């Protein structure tokens, strides 16, 4: 597909902007940054209809769609299908797999822990559920928190041990990446890669989304070269070319909230059709979430008293 595609029809659909980021979803932000690093023109659209959908983000052009729940996610799908591949000459390098493991395993695990457990989900609720009715948003939030703990292997008996292990791995990963990066522009010297997209997303999310009391945020800020790395790439690839000055790392230009990568607005007709589609799907979403609430409450009703006490303690 690469080489003959019409870039005018590229669209990335993500969750809403928040915390000064073009999208505050930790799954969506790497895809956004990856396309920016590849300098591929695209439109940015937002979908808040299904806050817990595993399809977001997704990339579409014509009849082609790459979903987040495709094998490997959006970025891997785009690489595999030849839409845009920044790693074609890097995957054979000795450091590629080791750096990928650090970023997509240890740091991703630490970010999931901080987002849903370590910071009590204060940021996660705003990102995913703040637009929903209060009752539904609370039930879905607690359901997702419970699922996150399950994925991380956290139970009452090992919660302290797992926390120490997660933070220790994150510290080791930051130390290794800081040493590997030095003052280079990218992780692989003079060219961007998908690993830069994932790592830059991690840094921006950790610093801008997590509260100042976050342990992970504190550990990251101990490495000044990692912060400088993020500042430089943010300035060059994520900010509008017309920006006359660089704002601090905590803020992005307001243009991110409504504009895509390419300064081309959709027609009124296109917007209307998109809104109709989302509204139609919203009816199914509300019905499905009502059913999810009933099922969730039924499941939680069967949880032992000890488990319920553990959830309350968290």
C-alpha positions in Angstrom: 0.0 0.0 0.0 2.9 2.3 0.7 3.9 4.6 -2.2 0.6 4.9 -4.0 -1.8 5.9 -1.2 -3.9 9.1 -1.2 -2.9 10.8 2.1 -5.8 13.3 1.9 -8.2 10.6 3.2 -6.3 9.5 6.3 -8.2 9.7 9.6 -7.2 8.7 13.1 -10.1 8.3 15.5 -9.2 8.6 19.2 -10.7 9.5 22.5 -11.1 13.1 23.4 -8.3 15.6 24.2 -7.7 16.2 27.8 -4.9 17.4 30.2 -3.5 19.6 27.4 -2.8 16.5 25.2 -4.3 16.0 21.7 -5.8 12.8 23.1 -5.4 11.8 26.7 -6.0 8.1 26.1 -2.7 6.1 26.7 -3.6 3.7 23.9 -4.5 6.5 21.4 -1.6 8.9 22.0 1.2 6.5 20.7 -0.7 6.1 17.4 -1.1 9.9 17.1 2.6 10.5 17.8 3.6 7.7 15.4 1.8 9.4 12.5 3.4 12.7 13.5 6.9 11.3 13.6 6.2 9.7 10.2 5.0 13.1 9.0 2.0 11.5 7.4 -0.9 14.0 6.9 -4.1 12.9 8.6 -7.3 14.2 10.1 -7.9 13.7 13.8 -11.5 12.8 14.9 -12.8 12.0 18.4 -15.3 9.3 19.5 -16.6 9.3 23.0 -19.6 7.0 22.3 -17.9 3.9 23.5 -15.5 4.9 26.4 -14.4 1.3 27.1 -14.2 0.1 23.5 -11.0 -1.8 22.7 -11.3 -0.7 19.1 -10.0 2.8 19.8 -7.9 4.2 18.4 -8.5 3.2 14.8 -7.0 4.5 11.5 -9.1 4.6 8.3 -8.7 5.5 4.7 -11.3 4.5 2.1 -12.3 1.0 2.9 -9.1 0.2 4.9 -9.4 0.3 8.7 -6.7 -0.6 11.3 -8.2 -1.1 14.8 -6.5 -1.1 18.2 -7.7 -4.6 18.9 -6.1 -5.9 15.7 -3.1 -8.2 16.4 -0.4 -5.9 17.7 -2.5 -2.8 17.7 -2.8 0.1 15.2 0.9 0.8 14.8 1.8 -2.8 14.1 -1.1 -3.1 11.7 0.1 0.0 9.8 3.6 -1.4 9.6 2.5 -4.8 8.5 0.2 -3.5 5.8 2.8 -1.1 4.4 0.9 2.1 5.2 3.8 3.6 7.1 6.7 1.7 8.7 9.4 3.6 10.6 11.0 0.4 11.8 11.8 -1.4 8.6 15.6 -0.9 9.0 15.7 -1.1 12.8 14.0 -4.4 13.8 17.2 -6.3 13.1 19.3 -4.2 15.4 20.4 -5.9 18.7 18.9 -3.2 20.9 15.5 -3.1 19.3 13.9 -6.0 21.0 15.4 -5.2 24.4 14.2 -1.5 24.3 10.8 -2.7 23.0 10.5 -5.0 26.1 11.4 -2.2 28.5 8.9 0.3 27.0 6.0 -2.0 26.1 6.2 -4.3 29.1 7.7 -2.7 32.2 6.7 0.9 31.5 3.3 0.0 30.1 2.6 -2.1 33.2 3.7 0.7 35.5 1.6 3.3 33.7 -1.5 1.0 33.9 -0.8 0.6 37.6 -0.5 4.3 38.2 -3.5 5.2 36.1 -6.0 2.8 37.7 -4.5 1.9 41.1 -1.6 4.0 42.3 -3.4 7.4 41.8 -6.8 5.9 42.6 -8.0 6.5 39.1 -8.4 10.2 39.4 -7.1 10.8 35.8 -8.7 7.7 34.3 -12.2 8.7 35.3 -11.8 12.1 33.5 -10.3 10.5 30.4 -12.9 7.7 29.9 -16.1 8.3 31.8 -16.6 11.9 32.7 -19.0 12.4 29.8 -21.4 9.6 30.9 -24.3 9.7 33.4 -22.9 9.5 36.9 -24.2 6.1 37.9 -23.0 4.4 34.6 -19.7 6.2 34.8 -19.0 5.1 38.4 -20.0 1.4 37.7 -17.8 1.3 34.6 -15.0 2.9 36.4 -15.0 0.4 39.3 -15.4 -2.4 36.8 -12.4 -1.3 34.8 -10.3 -0.8 38.0 -11.1 -4.3 39.1 -10.2 -5.6 35.6 -6.9 -3.6 35.7 -5.9 -5.2 39.0 -6.7 -8.6 37.6 -4.5 -8.0 34.5 -1.7 -6.8 36.7 -2.0 -9.9 39.0 -2.9 -7.9 42.1 -4.7 -9.5 44.9 -5.0 -8.5 48.6 -2.2 -10.9 49.7 0.4 -9.6 47.2 -0.6 -6.0 46.6 2.4 -4.4 48.4 4.9 -6.9 46.8 3.5 -6.2 43.3 3.6 -2.5 43.9 7.3 -2.6 44.8 8.0 -4.9 41.9 6.2 -2.6 39.4 8.0 0.5 40.6 11.4 -1.2 40.7 11.0 -2.4 37.1 10.0 1.2 36.0 13.0 2.6 37.8 15.3 0.1 36.1 13.7 0.9 32.7 14.1 4.6 33.1 17.7 4.2 34.1 18.5 1.9 31.1 16.6 4.2 28.6 18.3 7.3 30.0 21.7 5.7 29.6 20.9 4.4 26.1 19.5 7.8 24.9 22.1 10.1 26.3 21.5 13.4 24.5 20.5 11.8 21.2 17.4 13.1 19.4 15.9 9.6 19.0 16.4 6.2 20.6 18.1 5.1 17.4 20.3 8.2 16.8 19.1 10.1 13.8 15.8 8.5 12.9 12.4 8.1 14.6 10.8 4.7 15.3 7.7 3.3 16.7 9.6 2.9 20.0 10.0 6.7 20.1 6.3 7.1 19.6 5.5 4.7 22.5 8.2 6.2 24.8 7.3 9.9 24.0 3.7 9.1 24.7 4.6 7.5 28.0 6.6 10.5 29.1 4.0 13.1 28.1 1.2 11.1 29.7 3.2 10.5 32.9 4.1 14.2 33.3 0.9 15.9 32.1 -1.8 13.5 33.2 -0.7 11.9 36.4 -0.9 14.0 39.5 2.2 15.5 41.1 1.9 12.9 43.9 2.5 10.1 41.4 5.4 7.9 42.3 6.0 7.0 38.7 6.0 10.7 37.7 8.6 11.4 40.4 10.9 8.6 39.2 10.7 9.8 35.6 11.6 13.4 36.5 14.8 12.2 38.1 16.2 11.8 34.5 16.6 15.2 33.0 17.7 13.9 29.6 14.4 12.0 29.2 12.4 15.2 29.9 14.6 17.1 27.4 14.1 14.4 24.8 10.3 14.8 25.2 10.5 18.6 25.0 12.5 18.5 21.8 10.3 16.0 20.0 7.1 17.7 21.2 8.4 21.1 19.9 9.4 19.7 16.5 6.7 17.2 15.7 3.6 17.9 17.9 3.3 21.7 18.0 1.9 23.8 15.2 4.7 25.2 12.9 3.3 28.7 13.4 4.0 28.5 17.2 6.3 31.4 18.0 7.4 30.1 21.4 7.5 26.8 23.2 5.1 26.4 26.2 6.2 24.3 29.1 5.8 20.5 29.0 2.5 20.7 30.9 0.7 22.6 28.1 -0.1 22.1 24.4 -1.5 24.7 22.0 -5.3 25.0 22.2 -5.4 24.1 18.5 -4.9 20.5 19.4 -8.4 20.2 20.8 -10.2 20.7 17.4 -7.6 20.3 14.6 -6.1 17.3 13.0 -2.6 16.9 11.7 -3.6 18.5 8.4 -5.3 21.9 8.5 -8.3 20.9 6.6 -11.7 21.0 8.2 -14.5 18.5 7.3 -17.5 19.8 5.5 -20.7 20.3 7.3 -22.3 17.4 5.4 -19.5 15.1 6.6 -19.8 16.2 10.1 -23.6 15.7 10.1 -23.2 12.1 8.7 -20.6 11.3 11.3 -22.8 12.7 14.1 -25.7 10.6 12.9 -23.6 7.5 12.9 -22.3 8.1 16.4 -25.8 8.9 17.7 -27.2 5.7 16.2 -24.4 3.7 17.8 -25.0 5.5 21.1 -28.4 4.0 21.5 -26.9 0.5 21.3 -24.1 1.6 23.7 -26.5 2.8 26.4 -28.5 -0.4 26.2 -25.3 -2.5 26.3 -23.9 -0.5 29.3 -27.2 -0.9 31.2 -26.9 -4.6 30.7 -23.3 -4.5 31.8 -24.3 -2.7 35.0 -26.8 -5.4 35.8 -24.3 -8.2 35.1 -21.5 -6.4 36.9 -23.6 -5.9 40.0 -24.7 -9.5 39.9 -21.0 -10.7 39.6 -19.8 -8.4 42.4 -22.7 -9.6 44.5 -21.1 -13.0 44.6 -17.7 -11.8 45.6 -16.6 -12.8 49.1 -16.6 -10.3 52.0 -12.8 -10.3 52.1 -12.6 -9.3 48.5 -15.1 -6.5 49.0 -13.2 -5.2 52.0 -10.0 -5.2 49.8 -11.7 -3.2 47.1 -12.9 -0.7 49.7 -9.4 -0.4 51.2 -8.1 0.6 47.8 
